[in-house]
Amino acid sequence: MAQSSEKDPAIAVPATRHGRRTDWLHAGQALQHVWLLATAHGPRMSPLHQALERPDLREFLSPGPDRTGRMHLLMRLGHGPEGAVTPGSTPGHVFGEGRPNG
């Protein structure tokens, strides 16, 4: 049986004024920073992108008063049960060493 997660998680939203390439880069760097900090200090982070795939919700959640800002992702931060360990791969497997075309 699955364990329940925290009832009141925090929601973080990396947002920028525009949707330029540099804005996407900065939002990605902020996401990486928050995810690494959460990992180091205990909370779990779950990316939630589905809400932003709907234009009406994306506009509703836009950070600017004139609704011109660009939200990049919703991030759920909270405490939950331990997840299963993901098996790792060797560098040789990842980079194709030892394969006929590697």
C-alpha positions as CSV (number, residue, x, y, z in Angstrom):
1,M,0.0,0.0,0.0
2,A,1.3,3.4,-0.9
3,Q,2.1,5.9,1.8
4,S,0.5,9.3,1.7
5,S,2.6,12.4,1.0
6,E,2.6,15.6,2.9
7,K,-0.8,17.3,3.0
8,D,0.5,20.9,2.6
9,P,3.4,20.9,0.1
10,A,5.0,24.1,-1.1
11,I,4.6,25.0,-4.7
12,A,7.4,26.9,-6.4
13,V,7.2,28.4,-9.9
14,P,10.2,29.5,-12.0
15,A,9.0,32.3,-14.1
16,T,10.5,34.9,-16.4
17,R,9.2,38.1,-18.0
18,H,9.6,36.8,-21.5
19,G,10.0,33.4,-23.3
20,R,13.3,34.0,-25.0
21,R,16.1,31.4,-25.0
22,T,18.0,33.2,-22.3
23,D,14.8,33.2,-20.2
24,W,14.4,29.4,-20.7
25,L,18.1,29.0,-19.7
26,H,17.7,31.1,-16.5
27,A,14.5,29.2,-15.6
28,G,16.3,25.9,-16.1
29,Q,19.2,27.0,-13.9
30,A,16.8,28.0,-11.2
31,L,15.1,24.7,-11.4
32,Q,18.4,22.9,-11.1
33,H,19.4,25.0,-8.1
34,V,16.1,24.3,-6.2
35,W,16.1,20.6,-7.1
36,L,19.7,20.2,-5.8
37,L,19.0,22.1,-2.6
38,A,15.9,20.1,-2.0
39,T,17.8,16.9,-2.5
40,A,20.6,18.0,-0.2
41,H,18.2,19.1,2.6
42,G,15.5,16.5,2.6
43,P,12.3,17.6,0.8
44,R,11.3,15.8,-2.4
45,M,10.7,17.8,-5.5
46,S,8.2,16.8,-8.2
47,P,7.9,18.7,-11.5
48,L,4.3,19.3,-12.6
49,H,4.2,20.5,-16.2
50,Q,0.8,19.3,-17.2
51,A,-1.1,22.4,-15.9
52,L,1.1,24.7,-18.1
53,E,0.3,22.8,-21.3
54,R,-3.2,24.3,-21.3
55,P,-3.1,28.0,-22.6
56,D,-6.0,29.1,-20.3
57,L,-4.2,27.8,-17.1
58,R,-0.9,29.2,-18.3
59,E,-2.4,32.6,-18.7
60,F,-4.3,32.4,-15.4
61,L,-1.1,31.4,-13.5
62,S,1.1,34.0,-15.3
63,P,3.1,36.0,-12.7
64,G,2.7,39.5,-14.1
65,P,-0.3,41.8,-13.5
66,D,-0.6,42.2,-17.2
67,R,-0.3,38.4,-17.7
68,T,2.7,38.8,-19.9
69,G,5.1,36.7,-17.8
70,R,6.1,33.2,-18.7
71,M,5.8,30.3,-16.2
72,H,8.1,27.4,-17.0
73,L,7.1,24.7,-14.5
74,L,5.3,24.1,-11.3
75,M,7.4,22.4,-8.6
76,R,5.9,20.5,-5.7
77,L,8.2,20.5,-2.7
78,G,7.4,18.5,0.4
79,H,8.2,15.4,2.4
80,G,7.0,11.9,1.3
81,P,7.9,8.3,1.5
82,E,11.3,7.0,0.4
83,G,11.3,5.9,-3.3
84,A,12.8,2.9,-4.8
85,V,16.5,3.0,-5.6
86,T,17.2,3.5,-9.3
87,P,19.8,1.2,-10.6
88,G,22.8,3.0,-12.1
89,S,24.6,2.4,-15.4
90,T,28.3,2.1,-15.9
91,P,29.9,4.9,-18.0
92,G,30.9,2.3,-20.6
93,H,27.2,1.3,-21.0
94,V,26.1,4.9,-21.3
95,F,28.8,5.9,-23.8
96,G,28.6,2.7,-25.9
97,E,32.0,1.3,-25.1
98,G,32.3,-2.4,-25.9
99,R,29.5,-2.3,-28.4
100,P,30.0,-3.1,-32.1
101,N,29.3,0.6,-33.0
102,G,30.8,2.1,-29.8
